[in-house]
């Protein structure tokens, strides 16, 4: 069995802190299970206070000094308090002041943790200029995300998910002859979409499945477009809010790139999550994806 995503993150972090003069900054890094066991026990860790607004500014200051810090947000919901230094300084400093602010933002998503700790907000950093945005769910994808960070001078927003941390498997695209629809899956929905394709196959509906780990820039290459050109019908499934979210944005780009295509977007509902299981507002589950595909194909 290969390394888990968590082990991959830990190894990358250890090498960066010990060999690249790197720093890792975040809250409760050493107090809460090493952030799901993704942070090594080595020099270079800076424990920030629980002043949520201040930590991002400190991390951005480190980046402006020329170092490449890792800034950990243990819940993506905290991004609203931390976003101002990231958006207004890290994202804009290179364009406006010609000063690099190359920061690796580990923003960890989750589910079932109530209204203030269950968010997935990568769409926010797709919206603002200056950032590269990734959502890796496999070990090799995380390695590719880190390589992208080290190869460029832009800040990178990494939308992680706790449910992926124990994953050891890679997730290759599935492209079938004579498929009925092309599904594009983002973040933790990718595991649910894979299960949904198996259910749909038993029901006689063939699905292509394209995994999206890099969200911005969203490069509309042959991997993304050839399948849609064949099926002319697609669906983008995301773990964030559907309204004005990543799924709608990418669905629009795909439709504009493939004339005559129809692409639907689904994500979580426009309601806050809660602790009660029936109100968790989780990423689209397999049965919802199956029903959405069948309904979409029915009306075309």
C-alpha positions as CSV (number, residue, x, y, z in Angstrom):
1,X,0.0,0.0,0.0
2,X,1.3,3.4,-0.9
3,X,1.5,6.6,1.2
4,X,-1.7,8.3,2.3
5,X,-2.5,11.9,1.4
6,X,-1.7,12.8,5.0
7,X,1.7,11.1,4.9
8,X,2.4,12.8,1.6
9,X,1.6,16.2,3.1
10,X,3.8,15.4,6.1
11,X,6.8,14.4,4.0
12,X,6.5,17.5,1.8
13,X,6.3,19.7,4.8
14,X,9.2,18.1,6.6
15,X,11.5,18.6,3.5
16,X,10.4,22.2,3.1
17,X,11.0,23.1,6.7
18,X,14.3,21.4,7.0
19,X,15.9,22.0,3.6
20,X,14.2,25.1,2.1
21,X,14.2,27.5,5.1
22,X,10.5,27.1,5.2
23,X,8.0,27.9,7.9
24,X,4.6,26.5,8.8
25,X,2.2,28.8,10.6
26,X,-1.2,28.0,12.1
27,X,-3.4,27.6,15.1
28,X,-3.4,24.6,17.4
29,X,-0.9,22.8,15.1
30,X,0.7,20.8,17.9
31,X,-2.4,20.7,20.2
32,X,-5.0,19.0,18.0
33,X,-3.6,15.8,16.6
34,X,-1.1,17.6,14.4
35,X,-3.9,18.7,12.2
36,X,-5.1,15.2,11.5
37,X,-1.5,14.0,11.5
38,X,-0.4,16.0,8.5
39,X,2.4,18.0,10.2
40,X,5.8,16.6,11.1
41,X,7.5,17.1,14.4
42,X,10.4,19.2,13.4
43,X,11.8,22.8,13.6
44,X,10.1,25.5,11.6
45,X,6.6,25.4,13.1
46,X,5.1,28.6,14.4
47,X,2.1,28.4,16.7
48,X,-0.2,31.3,16.1
49,X,-2.6,32.7,18.6
50,X,-6.4,32.2,18.3
51,X,-6.8,35.8,17.0
52,X,-8.1,34.6,13.6
53,X,-7.7,37.9,11.9
54,X,-4.0,38.3,12.8
55,X,-2.5,35.0,11.7
56,X,-2.9,35.5,8.0
57,X,-1.2,38.9,8.2
58,X,1.8,37.3,10.0
59,X,2.0,34.6,7.3
60,X,1.8,37.1,4.5
61,X,4.5,39.2,6.2
62,X,6.8,36.1,6.1
63,X,6.0,35.6,2.4
64,X,6.7,39.3,1.6
65,X,10.2,38.8,3.2
66,X,11.0,36.3,0.5
67,X,10.4,33.0,2.2
68,X,7.7,30.5,1.1
69,X,5.6,29.9,4.2
70,X,2.8,27.3,4.6
71,X,-0.2,28.8,6.3
72,X,-2.7,26.2,7.8
73,X,-6.4,27.0,8.3
74,X,-7.7,24.0,10.2
75,X,-11.2,24.8,9.1
76,X,-12.1,26.5,5.8
77,X,-14.7,28.6,7.5
78,X,-11.9,30.5,9.2
79,X,-11.0,31.9,5.7
80,X,-13.6,34.7,6.1
81,X,-11.6,36.2,9.0
82,X,-8.2,35.5,7.4
83,X,-9.0,36.6,3.9
84,X,-8.2,40.3,3.9
85,X,-4.4,40.0,4.2
86,X,-4.4,37.1,1.7
87,X,-6.6,38.7,-0.9
88,X,-5.4,42.3,-0.5
89,X,-1.7,41.7,0.0
90,X,-0.6,38.2,-1.0
91,X,-2.9,38.2,-4.1
92,X,-2.2,41.7,-5.3
93,X,1.4,42.5,-4.2
94,X,3.1,41.1,-7.3
95,X,0.8,42.9,-9.8
96,X,0.7,46.2,-8.0
97,X,4.1,46.5,-6.2
98,X,6.2,43.9,-8.1
99,X,6.8,42.2,-4.8
100,X,6.3,38.4,-4.5
101,X,4.2,37.0,-1.7
102,X,4.4,33.3,-2.4
103,X,2.4,31.6,0.3
104,X,1.0,28.0,0.4
105,X,-2.4,28.2,2.1
106,X,-3.6,24.8,3.4
107,X,-7.3,25.3,3.9
108,X,-8.9,22.2,5.3
109,X,-12.5,21.4,4.5
110,X,-14.7,19.0,6.5
111,X,-18.3,17.9,6.9
112,X,-20.6,17.2,9.8
113,X,-19.0,19.8,12.2
114,X,-21.9,22.2,12.4
115,X,-22.6,25.6,10.9
116,X,-19.2,27.2,11.6
117,X,-16.7,24.4,10.8
118,X,-18.1,22.5,7.8
119,X,-17.4,24.8,4.9
120,X,-15.7,24.4,1.5
121,X,-14.8,27.7,0.0
122,X,-12.3,27.3,-2.8
123,X,-14.7,29.3,-5.0
124,X,-13.8,32.5,-3.1
125,X,-10.1,32.3,-4.2
126,X,-11.1,31.3,-7.7
127,X,-13.0,34.6,-7.8
128,X,-10.2,37.0,-6.7
129,X,-7.1,37.7,-8.8
130,X,-3.6,36.6,-8.0
131,X,-4.1,33.0,-6.8
132,X,-3.6,29.6,-8.1
133,X,-6.2,27.2,-6.7
134,X,-6.0,23.4,-6.3
135,X,-8.1,20.8,-4.6
136,X,-5.9,17.6,-4.5
137,X,-7.5,14.4,-3.2
138,X,-4.7,11.9,-4.0
139,X,-1.0,11.6,-3.0
140,X,0.3,12.4,-6.5
141,X,-2.1,15.3,-7.0
142,X,-0.8,16.8,-3.8
143,X,2.8,16.4,-5.0
144,X,1.7,18.1,-8.3
145,X,0.1,20.9,-6.3
146,X,3.3,21.4,-4.3
147,X,5.4,21.4,-7.5
148,X,3.2,24.0,-9.0
149,X,3.7,26.2,-5.9
150,X,7.5,25.8,-6.1
151,X,7.6,26.4,-9.8
152,X,5.7,29.7,-9.7
153,X,5.8,32.8,-7.6
154,X,2.0,33.1,-7.1
155,X,0.2,32.4,-3.8
156,X,-1.6,29.0,-3.9
157,X,-4.9,28.3,-2.2
158,X,-5.1,24.5,-1.5
159,X,-8.6,23.3,-0.7
160,X,-8.0,20.1,1.3
161,X,-10.5,17.8,2.8
162,X,-10.2,15.7,5.9
163,X,-12.0,12.8,4.3
164,X,-9.2,12.5,1.8
165,X,-6.3,12.3,4.3
166,X,-6.3,8.5,4.5
167,X,-6.7,7.9,0.8
168,X,-3.8,6.0,-0.9
169,X,-5.3,5.5,-4.3
170,X,-4.9,7.6,-7.4
171,X,-8.1,8.5,-9.3
172,X,-7.6,8.3,-13.1
173,X,-10.1,9.7,-15.5
174,X,-12.7,7.3,-17.0
175,X,-13.4,7.8,-20.6
176,X,-15.7,5.2,-22.3
177,X,-16.8,4.8,-25.9
178,X,-20.3,6.0,-26.6
179,X,-20.8,7.6,-23.1
180,X,-24.0,9.4,-22.5
181,X,-22.7,12.1,-20.2
182,X,-19.3,13.5,-19.0
183,X,-19.1,14.2,-15.3
184,X,-16.5,16.6,-13.9
185,X,-15.9,16.1,-10.2
186,X,-14.2,18.4,-7.6
187,X,-12.9,17.9,-4.1
188,X,-14.5,15.2,-1.9
189,X,-17.4,14.8,-4.3
190,X,-15.0,12.8,-6.5
191,X,-15.4,9.7,-4.3
192,X,-19.2,10.0,-4.4
193,X,-19.3,10.6,-8.2
194,X,-17.2,7.4,-8.7
195,X,-19.8,5.5,-6.8
196,X,-22.6,7.2,-8.7
197,X,-21.1,6.2,-12.1
198,X,-21.2,2.5,-11.0
199,X,-24.9,2.8,-10.1
200,X,-25.7,4.6,-13.4
201,X,-23.8,2.0,-15.3
202,X,-26.0,-0.7,-13.8
203,X,-29.0,1.3,-14.9
204,X,-27.7,1.5,-18.5
205,X,-26.2,5.0,-18.4
206,X,-22.6,5.3,-19.4
207,X,-20.6,8.1,-17.8
208,X,-17.2,9.6,-18.5
209,X,-15.5,10.9,-15.3
210,X,-13.0,13.7,-15.4
211,X,-11.3,14.5,-12.1
212,X,-10.5,18.2,-11.5
213,X,-7.7,18.8,-9.0
214,X,-6.5,22.2,-10.5
215,X,-9.3,24.7,-10.4
216,X,-7.5,27.9,-11.3
217,X,-6.2,28.4,-13.8
218,X,-8.8,26.0,-15.3
219,X,-7.0,24.9,-18.4
220,X,-9.5,23.8,-21.0
221,X,-7.2,21.2,-22.6
222,X,-8.1,18.1,-24.6
223,X,-8.5,16.1,-21.4
224,X,-11.4,18.3,-20.4
225,X,-12.9,19.0,-23.8
226,X,-12.6,15.9,-25.9
227,X,-15.0,13.9,-23.8
228,X,-17.6,16.7,-23.7
229,X,-17.2,17.2,-27.5
230,X,-18.3,13.5,-27.8
231,X,-21.1,13.4,-25.3
232,X,-22.3,17.0,-25.7
233,X,-23.8,16.7,-22.2
234,X,-21.9,17.3,-19.0
235,X,-22.3,17.9,-15.3
236,X,-19.9,19.6,-12.8
237,X,-20.2,18.4,-9.2
238,X,-18.6,20.3,-6.3
239,X,-18.5,20.2,-2.5
240,X,-19.0,24.0,-2.3
241,X,-22.2,26.0,-2.6
242,X,-23.8,25.6,-6.0
243,X,-25.0,29.2,-6.3
244,X,-22.2,31.3,-7.8
245,X,-19.8,28.5,-7.1
246,X,-17.0,26.6,-8.7
247,X,-19.4,24.2,-10.4
248,X,-21.3,26.9,-12.1
249,X,-18.2,28.8,-13.2
250,X,-16.5,25.7,-14.7
251,X,-19.8,24.5,-16.3
252,X,-20.1,27.9,-18.1
253,X,-16.5,27.7,-19.3
254,X,-17.0,24.2,-20.6
255,X,-20.2,25.2,-22.5
256,X,-18.5,28.2,-24.1
257,X,-15.6,26.0,-25.2
258,X,-17.7,23.2,-26.7
259,X,-20.4,24.6,-29.1
260,X,-23.8,22.9,-28.8
261,X,-23.0,21.4,-25.4
262,X,-25.2,21.5,-22.3
263,X,-23.5,21.4,-18.9
264,X,-25.3,21.4,-15.5
265,X,-23.7,22.3,-12.2
266,X,-24.6,20.9,-8.8
267,X,-23.1,21.6,-5.3
268,X,-24.4,21.9,-1.8
269,X,-27.7,23.6,-1.1
270,X,-28.0,27.3,-0.3
271,X,-28.6,26.7,3.4
272,X,-26.1,26.6,6.4
273,X,-25.1,23.2,7.6
274,X,-26.0,22.0,11.1
275,X,-24.9,19.2,13.5
276,X,-28.0,17.1,13.0
277,X,-27.4,14.5,10.3
278,X,-30.5,15.4,8.3
279,X,-29.3,19.0,8.2
280,X,-25.6,18.6,7.5
281,X,-25.8,19.9,3.9
282,X,-23.0,17.6,2.8
283,X,-21.3,17.4,-0.6
284,X,-23.7,15.8,-3.2
285,X,-24.0,12.1,-2.3
286,X,-24.2,9.3,-4.8
287,X,-28.0,9.0,-4.9
288,X,-28.4,12.8,-5.5
289,X,-25.9,12.6,-8.3
290,X,-27.6,9.6,-9.9
291,X,-31.0,11.4,-9.8
292,X,-29.6,14.6,-11.1
293,X,-28.0,12.8,-14.1
294,X,-31.2,10.9,-14.9
295,X,-33.3,14.1,-14.7
296,X,-30.9,16.1,-16.8
297,X,-30.7,13.4,-19.5
298,X,-34.5,13.1,-19.4
299,X,-35.1,16.8,-20.3
300,X,-32.6,17.0,-23.1
